[in-house]
Amino acid sequence: MNRITKTFCVSLATFLTPAVLADTFVFTAIPDQDERQLTERFGKIADYLEQQLEVDVQYIPVKSYSAAVSAFRSDQVQMAWFGGLTGVQARQLVPGSQAIAQGEEDTAFKSYFIAHESTGLAPADTLTDALRGKSFTFGSKGSTSGRLMPEFYLREQFDEAPETLFSRVGFSGDHSRTIALVESGAYDVGAVNYAVWDAAVEAGELDTDVMQIIWETPAYPDYQWTIRGNADARFGDGFTQRVQQALLDMTDPDLLAAFPRSGFIPATNADYAPIQATAISIGIMDTQ
């Protein structure tokens, strides 16, 4: 049975009979790109972790950002590659869970605002009134780089909600679709994860004559690996530390391309306090 088939079978089994997989370390990732592509890439991560940890490791795909948080909350997965916001939400729901590793780029992540050439919008150092009245698409509602931080900066600049600033506001679901919607002209402007955009440009997958970056946000912390607090009790003393070390030791460029990141460094829950504060400030999360 190949890894992709095995992943699908475990995905189904995990959601139907989680007790059967008590000895399997299961993880997921927010679906910020095409699911098929993510399944192929994260299957390789599962193989790597299985070799390093000497336990059965499986990746299961989920359909949405909220589904990733729900799977983590219900212990259907013991670890997840979360965005900044989904990680904060998951750790709030599962006391004792820990952020253990982040990409080297995730300490200073950013979002791009991209625009279709028909808008006449040009690159600028700040958000301008030329955006007013345009149609705008975020990514997923739970995305840090595709929704949370772009909305924060829009509100900070214009002191109003996106729904009153733009003629139409949408949520594409993931960064790849945001790019496609702006490229096609379905939306005038969109907010996208800079790493997804840069990778697509490098691969020659989009037409930069049709759309361009018009603004980039200041830096903020974003993606991270978060593990449940009961991992050591379930898989043995020191397991969390072993998982963290395996992630930090990941140097194979083919594996790192799954994210894409140049490598991983340690992370802590405190690193994401600014994300939580921002989510509370714009009403996405409640204080607790």
Residue, then its C-alpha position, 0 to 999 in steps of 0.5 A: m500500500n503506498r503512502i497516499t493510499k495508506t494516508f486516506c485509509v488512516s484518515l477514514a479510520t481516524f474519524l470513525t474509530p480513533a481508539v484503533l489507532a492508539d499507538t499511531f502518532v497522527f498529524t494534520a496541516i491547515p489546507d492552505q493550498d491544494e489538498r492533493q499537493l499537500t497530501e503528497r508532500f506531507g506524506k513524505i513528512a510522515d515517512y521522515l517522522e516515522q523513521q526518526l521517532e520509531v513509531d507509526v506516524q500518519y498524516i491526515p488531510v482536512k477540508s478546512y482550517s476549522a476542521a484542523v482545529s476540531a481534529f486537534r481538539s478531539d485528539q483525532v490528531q496529536m500534532a498539527w502544522f497550524g497558522g498563527l491564528t489556528g494555533v492560538q485557537a487550538r491551544q486555547l481549546v486544549p490546555g497544555s498543548q505547546a508550540i514546539a517549532q516554527g519555520e525560520e521565516d515564520t518569526a517575520f512572516k508577511s502578507y501581500f496585497i495583490a491586484h488585477e491590472s484592470t484596477g490601475l492600482a500601483p505598488a505603494d508604501t501604504l494602503t491608499d483610498a484607491l482601494r475603496g470601492k474595489s472587490f476584495t477577497f481574503g483567503s480562509k476565514g481562519s487564516t493568519s496571513g490571508r485574513l487576520m493580519p490583512e484585516f487588522y491593517l485595513r481596519e488600522q488604516f481606514d478605521e472601518a470594516p472591510e465590508t464597508l470599505f470594499s464593494r464586495v468581500g469574499f473568502s476564497g478558502d486558500h491562498s492558491r485560490t485567492i491568486a487564481l481569483v485575482e488573476s482571473g479578474a473575479y476579484d480586484v484585490g486579494a490578500v495572500n501568504y507571501a511564501v505561496w506567492d513567491a513560490a508560484v512566481e518562481a515556478g512560473e505558475l502565474d501571470t505577473d503581467v495580469m496582476q501585481i503586488i501593491w502592498e506588503t504588511p509589516a512582519y508578524p509571527d505565523y505558522q508553527w507545529t503545535i503538539r497536544g499536552n498528553a503526547d508524553a503520556r500517550f507515547g512515552d516520556g520525552f516524546t514531545q522533545r523527540v518530536q521537536q528535535a526531529l523537526l529541528d533536524m529536518t534539513d532535506p530540501d525536498l521535505l522542507a519544500a512541503f511548507p516551504r521553509s528553509g528550516f525549523i527553529p524552536a517555538t513557544n506559545a508566548d511567541y504567538a501572544p501578538i496574534q492572539a491580541t490581534a484576533i481579540s482586537i478585531g473580534i475574531m477571538d474572545t478573551q479568556 
